[in-house]
């Protein structure tokens, strides 16, 4: 199973590993930290109104 995450710059990051953990973190905390597989830079992800995943904008609430 894979998840697609829309970044603020319009690109799409596809996550293949850890999707269950990612979904659980978002359900419990509202956001989750993801590392871009190409650049290894971390960013926050949240579920948006249409049910898809998108990069969260600061400030992040923990």
SULQUIQUI-V33519 format. One record per residue. N is the residue number from 0. RES is the residue in one small letter. SS is DSSP state (a for helix, b for strand, c for the rest). OMEGA is omega as a letter, one per 20 degrees, with the letter a starting at -180 (none if undefined). Layout:
BEGIN
{{N/RES/SS/OMEGA} {N/RES/SS/OMEGA}}
END
This chain:
BEGIN
{{0/x/c/r} {1/x/c/r} {2/x/b/r} {3/x/b/a} {4/x/b/r} {5/x/b/r} {6/x/c/r} {7/x/c/r} {8/x/c/r} {9/x/c/r} {10/x/c/r} {11/x/b/r} {12/x/b/r} {13/x/b/a} {14/x/b/a} {15/x/c/a} {16/x/c/r} {17/x/c/a} {18/x/a/r} {19/x/a/r} {20/x/a/a} {21/x/a/r} {22/x/a/r} {23/x/a/r} {24/x/a/a} {25/x/a/r} {26/x/a/a} {27/x/a/a} {28/x/a/a} {29/x/c/r} {30/x/c/r} {31/x/b/r} {32/x/b/a} {33/x/b/r} {34/x/b/r} {35/x/c/a} {36/x/c/a} {37/x/c/a} {38/x/c/a} {39/x/c/r} {40/x/c/a} {41/x/b/r} {42/x/b/a} {43/x/b/a} {44/x/b/r} {45/x/b/r} {46/x/b/a} {47/x/c/a} {48/x/c/a} {49/x/c/r} {50/x/c/r} {51/x/c/r} {52/x/b/a} {53/x/b/r} {54/x/b/r} {55/x/c/r} {56/x/c/r} {57/x/c/i} {58/x/c/r} {59/x/c/r} {60/x/c/a} {61/x/c/none}}
END
